[in-house]
């Protein structure tokens, strides 16, 4: 016989919810477990599921909330928790179906439509995502995140004016929404509006990642003659390799250039005579001004029309590579980006290029830093380049005849060294690859760009690469 009446059980659930609101999670968990020892209770299962979700124990969360649904299949909150847990383990198709079940129960909850839209976006079903985000906004016109992701989804299908309008409405709704400003900035840059792009991109400095970064006087274009300028690198390795070139101009003004950078780049940056000092720690010496690396672009008002570059602009300390074969065309290849980069939409399965190379004339060298490419040795690659930092990688690249790369730091380094480089880009690339340039880029003279002509479809790129390699000497 149950120790809890229906009313008593409800009171226990209210207590558990109250504990949750006070972040007293252990107390809430204890109440729910005691209830479940007495009898099956859907709310108790759901609360435990929510706690598992909080603790990132997603499989347990799914198991528990499914028990709640088996008892009461009419509670929209249970489906929302289930969908969020499924999304957390990247089961986006399952999550989309779950959120649709929730909408069947009640289609007036803006947040559920938002969750559905985000699941579709992760599945690259952008038109369905747009429809869901619009519905979310129809219910709640001030839903900032729905406006933001509506804009992001429009970008993915190259509806740039609609994307711009969505980002601006988002900013009108929430003027201090940093991510909306950053996404608008990237859209401006991608479509060639550099003036507005660099201006909006300054909003990134309000992100938590930049808090407590540095103190002192920011450089806003004052004369640097006989001054000390601290440059703080940011973003990825490729951005440092790309934008550090402008420090050459500061050095010409008798400015002492200090660079705060990542350990992997330190040795390469130490080779540049126009950088006076390189540190991988937070710099605690004296300086007159500081600037974050990408903010230089706003101050110098960079655009393809008003800046020219000399190549190569990086030097390196030479080292030996056993991979080079003098009687063959030496090709460096990297097709994988970090798995954390938005589901790897920039990456290409290595198998897709398997038929592109001729072993009688091509020596294909893996430039990927990850060890998991060893499985392709003797299948696609002739060898894997061994390097510990970007200085050694630069030495290897400069001895190659050709580099083929997706959007990684390898492409930037190869371009900085003025090495023949084929860059393979998704349908909508990163903001650095201005869509006004079809097969070239103002950043690097030696890069040829191969762009997807359909979302998530690399066939046209691979077929073109195969034909180009047949005639490459």
Secondary structure, 3 states (H helix, E strand, C coil): CCCCCHHHHHHHHHHHHHHHHCCCHHHHHHHHHHHHHHCCCHHHHHHHHHHHHHCCCHHHHHHHHHHHHHHCCCCHHHHHHHHHHHHHCCCHHHHHHHHHHHHHHCCCCHHHHHHHHHHHHHCCCHHHHHHHHHHHHHHCCCCHHHHHHHHHHHHHCCCHHHHHHHHHHHHHHCCCCHHHHHHHHHHHHHCCCHHHHHHHHHHHHHCHHHCCCCCCCECCCCCCCCCEEEEECCCCHHHHHHHHHHHHHHHHCCCEEEEECCHHHHHHHHCCCCCCEEECCCCCCCCCEEEEHHHHHHHHCCCCCCCCCCCCCCCCCCCCCCCCCCCCEEEEEECCCCCCCHHHCCCCCHHHHHHHCCCCCEEEEECCCCHHHHHHECCCECEECCCCCHHHHHHHHHCCCEEEEECCHHHHHHHHCCCCEEEEECCCCCCCCCCCCCCCECCECCEEEEECCECCECHHHHHHHHHHHHCCC
